[in-house]
Amino acid sequence: DTGVSQNPRHKITKRGQNVTFRCDPISEHNRLYWYRQTLGQGPEFLTYFQNEAQLEKSRLLSDRFSAERPKGSFSTLEIQRTEQGDSAMYLCASSIPTVSGKAFFGQGTRLTVV
Amino acid sequence: AQRVTQPEKLLSVFKGAPVELKCNYSYSGSPELFWYVQYSRQRLQLLLRHISRESIKGFTADLNKGETSFHLKKPFAQEEDSAMYYCAPFPFDSGGSNYKLTFGKGTLLTVNP
């Protein structure tokens, strides 16, 4: 599968634990987005990268959240000291800059904080 | 402030009926507009892009700059069109380097037999 890949697909964690998600974009795509989606809502923008540079972070992204994209390839999203309100689907998408609105999405990582 | 509104959270029609999913936006400049679709248990995917002026799966969308709308239409709905639909404006300029893709809250379309 040459599409966007996210791992793990599901994650159940206890409140207060740290979790890390990984996204592997389509290889020639240098823009990478992270979104959060809760039931019945549209994807909410969290942050995005162009190559290895993180260009913008949403106010939704508290200090407990951090994202990286070393070497402009895969990206990781870490949540520290998870809270029940962090339970959601975390989506990753990638695109090429010339058509940056044409994004390809991964299947998401569903996080459940118990 | 930049904003996209999909006024209908739920839309239910019968098979063969016309369907229109509404999207209104408030953006400075001239954004590029997209519709994304998410079928049950599938990943979010691009349906169509206004600049392409194409029809995908029988759907079309016309950008009305005067009304700042980008409604999605299909003359005869099919059961397989049942899905969640998201309108997504993307601010556009010749550089496009510092803009992000954002989504409306979505409309759940149900096409009944």
Interface residues (C-beta under 8 A of the other chain):
Chain A: G3 Y33 Y35 G40 Q41 G42 P43 E44 F45 Y48 Q50 L55 E56 L91 A93 S95 P97 T98 S100 G101 K102 A103 F104 F105 G106 Q107 G108
Chain B: K9 E32 F34 R43 L44 Q45 L46 R49 Y86 A88 P89 F90 F92 G96 S97 N98 Y99 K100 L101 T102 F103 G104 K105 G106
